[in-house]
Amino acid sequence: MVEDAEGTARAALAARLDTLREGSGRTYASLARRIGVSGSTLHRYCTGRTVPAEFAPVERLARLCGASAADR
């Protein structure tokens, strides 16, 4: 049961990150450089293959992509 909840949360986070990325019109590599991770790492976050160990990259991505404070 916990695994299902974790999978759902992971998928929701990935979908939101990918929506932010797509809305920015920038590439994975371009955004990744600006938030301090590799392009492949950002791609893994946006596809749900992995979850950031820290919240900081998510916050930086949200700010860079113009997310409102409420959405961050």
BATORFI-415783 format. One record per residue (C-alpha): residue in one letter; x, y, z; residue number from 1. Coordinates in pm, whole numbers, plus 32768, in hexadecimal, padded with zeros to 4 digits. Example, Ala and Ser with C-alpha at 12.3 -4.5 7.8 and 13.67 -1.06 7.14 Angstrom:
% BATORFI-415783
{rec "a" {84CE 7E3E 830C} 1}
{rec "s" {8557 7F96 82CA} 2}
//
This chain:
% BATORFI-415783
{rec "m" {8000 8000 8000} 1}
{rec "v" {8119 80F3 8055} 2}
{rec "e" {81C3 80A2 7F0B} 3}
{rec "d" {8086 8101 7E4D} 4}
{rec "a" {8074 8250 7F00} 5}
{rec "e" {81E5 828E 7EBC} 6}
{rec "g" {81B7 8236 7D4E} 7}
{rec "t" {808E 8320 7D33} 8}
{rec "a" {814B 843C 7DDC} 9}
{rec "r" {827A 83FF 7CFE} 10}
{rec "a" {81A3 8406 7BC5} 11}
{rec "a" {80F5 8547 7C34} 12}
{rec "l" {8241 85F4 7C7B} 13}
{rec "a" {82D0 8581 7B2E} 14}
{rec "a" {819F 85FB 7A70} 15}
{rec "r" {81AF 8750 7B18} 16}
{rec "l" {8324 8774 7AD7} 17}
{rec "d" {82F9 8714 796B} 18}
{rec "t" {81D8 8809 7944} 19}
{rec "l" {82B5 891D 79CE} 20}
{rec "r" {83D1 88BB 78E6} 21}
{rec "e" {82F3 88AA 77B2} 22}
{rec "g" {8251 89F6 7808} 23}
{rec "s" {83A3 8A9D 781D} 24}
{rec "g" {83F5 8A41 76B5} 25}
{rec "r" {8556 89E4 771F} 26}
{rec "t" {8612 889F 76F7} 27}
{rec "y" {866D 87B2 780F} 28}
{rec "a" {87DA 8811 77E4} 29}
{rec "s" {8798 8987 77EF} 30}
{rec "l" {86C4 8974 7929} 31}
{rec "a" {87A6 8875 79CF} 32}
{rec "r" {88D7 8954 79AF} 33}
{rec "r" {881B 8A70 7A55} 34}
{rec "i" {879F 899F 7B7B} 35}
{rec "g" {88E7 88EA 7BB7} 36}
{rec "v" {889E 8787 7B42} 37}
{rec "s" {88EF 86C6 7A06} 38}
{rec "g" {87FD 86B4 78E3} 39}
{rec "s" {87D1 853F 7919} 40}
{rec "t" {8783 8574 7A89} 41}
{rec "l" {8678 8675 7A38} 42}
{rec "h" {85E8 8588 7934} 43}
{rec "r" {85D4 8474 7A3B} 44}
{rec "y" {851D 8563 7B28} 45}
{rec "c" {8426 85C7 7A17} 46}
{rec "t" {83DC 8460 79B3} 47}
{rec "g" {83BF 83DC 7B16} 48}
{rec "r" {84E5 82F0 7AF7} 49}
{rec "t" {857E 8391 7C2B} 50}
{rec "v" {851D 848F 7D33} 51}
{rec "p" {8600 85AB 7DA1} 52}
{rec "a" {86AC 855F 7EEC} 53}
{rec "e" {8686 86CE 7F49} 54}
{rec "f" {8574 87CA 7F03} 55}
{rec "a" {8664 88DC 7E8D} 56}
{rec "p" {8673 8872 7D1C} 57}
{rec "v" {84F7 8863 7D10} 58}
{rec "e" {84DE 89C0 7DA4} 59}
{rec "r" {85E0 8A4A 7CB0} 60}
{rec "l" {852E 89A9 7B88} 61}
{rec "a" {83DE 8A36 7BF5} 62}
{rec "r" {846E 8B94 7C1B} 63}
{rec "l" {8527 8B83 7AD1} 64}
{rec "c" {83EE 8B0E 7A1B} 65}
{rec "g" {831E 8C27 7AB0} 66}
{rec "a" {8244 8B5E 7B9F} 67}
{rec "s" {8185 8C33 7C95} 68}
{rec "a" {81E2 8C26 7E05} 69}
{rec "a" {80A4 8B60 7E48} 70}
{rec "d" {8106 8A5D 7D42} 71}
{rec "r" {8262 8A33 7DCF} 72}
//
